[in-house]
Amino acid sequence: MTATSPTTREVVDAFFARFAAGDLPGLLDLFADRVDFLVPGDPKVPWTGARCGRDEIAEFFTLLGTELTPEEFTIDTTLVEGGHAVTTGRSRFCVLSTGRSFLNEFALHFTVADGKITGYRMHEDSHAISEAYAA
């Protein structure tokens, strides 16, 4: 990390601020050109799977905005060690296509290098989300 690069904590804090504001261009600016990005889960849930480049990451965040209505989003804690940060929290979203809500206890692992997110791993309640998508 260079002297002018933001710290891991600053990048993570900026990520959540831009996510909450719906600032997709600003959010994407936080990511490196190539990212090891994975959200495991049921393939019928549109945002699950691996992604890499900014276009794929933009699609991920766009899907969240078009598929879900936010009802609650709380960050419990963020732990930082070097270029790694883990944030835990809970969220509740309503799936627009089914009208069903899900409560999601999550852990999000970021890897940051030179002020950019290079790794993104979302660990979420994939069962609850899959059930909310069920007809």
C-alpha positions in Angstrom: 0.0 0.0 0.0 1.4 3.4 -0.9 1.4 6.3 1.5 -1.5 7.9 -0.5 -3.7 4.8 -0.6 -6.7 4.6 1.8 -6.4 2.1 4.6 -8.4 -1.2 4.5 -10.8 0.3 7.1 -11.3 3.5 5.0 -12.1 1.4 1.9 -14.6 -0.8 3.8 -16.3 2.2 5.4 -16.5 3.9 2.0 -18.0 0.7 0.5 -20.9 0.7 3.0 -21.4 4.4 2.7 -21.6 4.2 -1.1 -23.8 1.1 -0.9 -26.2 2.8 1.4 -26.4 5.9 -0.8 -27.0 3.8 -3.9 -23.9 5.3 -5.5 -23.0 2.5 -8.0 -20.3 4.5 -9.8 -18.6 5.4 -6.5 -19.0 1.8 -5.3 -17.4 0.4 -8.4 -14.5 2.8 -8.1 -13.5 1.0 -4.9 -12.9 -2.3 -6.8 -9.7 -3.2 -8.5 -9.8 -4.1 -12.2 -9.8 -7.8 -11.4 -11.5 -9.1 -8.2 -11.9 -12.5 -6.7 -15.6 -12.1 -6.0 -17.9 -14.9 -4.8 -21.4 -15.1 -3.3 -22.2 -18.8 -2.9 -25.8 -20.0 -2.9 -28.7 -21.4 -4.8 -28.4 -20.8 -8.6 -32.0 -19.7 -8.8 -31.0 -16.6 -6.7 -29.8 -14.2 -9.4 -26.9 -12.6 -7.7 -25.1 -15.8 -6.5 -21.9 -17.1 -8.1 -18.5 -15.9 -9.0 -17.6 -12.6 -10.7 -14.4 -10.9 -11.7 -14.4 -7.7 -13.6 -16.2 -4.4 -12.9 -19.0 -5.1 -15.5 -19.9 -8.3 -13.7 -19.6 -6.6 -10.3 -21.9 -3.8 -11.5 -24.4 -6.5 -12.6 -24.3 -7.9 -9.1 -25.2 -4.6 -7.4 -27.7 -3.8 -10.1 -29.5 -7.1 -9.5 -29.7 -6.4 -5.8 -31.4 -3.1 -6.6 -33.9 -4.6 -9.0 -34.7 -7.8 -7.2 -35.0 -6.6 -3.7 -36.5 -3.9 -1.5 -34.4 -3.2 1.6 -36.2 -3.4 4.9 -33.3 -3.4 7.4 -29.5 -3.3 7.2 -27.3 -3.3 10.3 -23.6 -3.7 10.6 -22.6 -5.3 13.9 -18.8 -5.2 13.7 -15.9 -4.8 11.3 -12.6 -6.5 12.2 -9.5 -5.4 10.2 -6.1 -7.0 10.0 -3.7 -5.8 7.4 -5.4 -6.1 4.0 -8.3 -8.1 5.3 -11.5 -7.0 6.8 -14.5 -9.0 8.0 -17.9 -7.3 8.6 -20.8 -9.0 10.3 -24.3 -7.9 10.4 -27.9 -8.6 9.5 -30.2 -7.5 6.8 -33.8 -8.0 5.8 -35.0 -7.7 2.2 -38.2 -8.3 0.4 -38.0 -10.3 -2.9 -40.0 -8.2 -5.3 -41.1 -11.2 -7.5 -42.6 -13.2 -4.6 -43.3 -10.5 -2.0 -41.5 -12.7 0.6 -39.0 -11.3 3.0 -35.9 -12.9 4.4 -33.7 -12.2 7.4 -30.0 -12.6 6.5 -27.3 -12.8 9.1 -24.1 -12.2 7.1 -20.3 -12.0 7.1 -18.5 -10.2 4.4 -14.8 -10.8 3.9 -12.9 -8.0 2.0 -9.4 -8.2 0.7 -7.8 -4.8 0.0 -4.6 -4.0 -1.7 -3.3 -0.5 -2.8 -6.6 1.1 -1.7 -8.8 -1.2 -3.9 -11.0 -4.2 -3.1 -9.3 -7.2 -4.7 -11.4 -9.9 -2.9 -15.1 -10.0 -1.9 -16.7 -13.1 -0.2 -20.2 -12.9 1.0 -21.3 -15.5 3.5 -25.1 -15.2 3.9 -28.1 -17.3 4.9 -28.5 -18.8 1.4 -31.3 -21.1 2.7 -33.5 -18.2 3.9 -32.8 -16.3 0.6 -33.7 -19.4 -1.5 -36.9 -19.9 0.5 -37.9 -16.3 -0.1 -37.5 -16.9 -3.9 -39.6 -20.0 -3.8 -43.1 -19.6 -5.3 
